[in-house]
């Protein structure tokens, strides 16, 4: 994994936590607490799925045979 790939991974991870977090804060502060929580959970889960699909799934995790 090169440094550019590590940077993309870090940005995707940060965006998957920070952006839904800010959206949750914004919706909660205007009185939509349940919607803010739903946005945060869906954004966080989407980020987890994208990170798994792009970076973790292609790894060859087999041991020696």
C-alpha positions in Angstrom: 0.0 0.0 0.0 1.6 3.2 -1.2 1.5 6.5 0.6 -1.2 7.8 -1.9 -3.3 4.8 -1.1 -2.8 5.3 2.6 -3.9 8.9 2.2 -7.0 7.9 0.3 -7.9 5.3 3.0 -7.4 7.9 5.8 -9.5 10.4 4.0 -12.3 7.9 3.4 -12.2 6.8 7.0 -12.2 10.4 8.3 -15.0 11.4 5.9 -17.1 8.4 6.9 -17.0 9.5 10.5 -16.7 13.3 10.3 -19.3 14.2 7.6 -22.1 12.1 9.2 -21.2 13.4 12.6 -21.5 17.0 11.4 -24.8 16.2 9.7 -26.1 14.6 12.9 -25.1 17.6 14.9 -26.8 20.0 12.4 -30.1 18.0 12.4 -30.1 17.5 16.1 -29.5 21.2 16.8 -32.6 22.2 14.7 -34.8 19.6 16.5 -34.6 16.5 14.2 -32.8 14.2 16.7 -34.1 10.9 15.3 -33.4 11.9 11.7 -29.9 13.1 12.7 -29.2 9.7 14.3 -30.5 7.9 11.2 -28.2 10.0 9.0 -25.2 9.3 11.2 -25.8 5.6 11.3 -26.4 5.3 7.6 -23.4 7.4 6.7 -21.1 5.4 9.1 -22.4 2.1 7.8 -21.9 3.2 4.2 -18.3 4.2 5.0 -17.6 0.9 6.6 -19.0 -1.0 3.6 -17.0 1.1 1.1 -13.8 0.7 3.1 -14.4 -3.1 3.3 -15.2 -3.4 -0.4 -12.3 -1.2 -1.7 -9.5 -2.0 0.7 -10.2 -5.1 2.9 -12.0 -7.5 0.6 -9.2 -7.7 -2.0 -6.6 -8.7 0.6 -5.4 -12.3 0.3 -5.5 -13.5 3.9 -4.7 -17.1 3.3 -2.1 -18.8 5.4 0.5 -21.2 4.2 -0.7 -24.6 2.8 
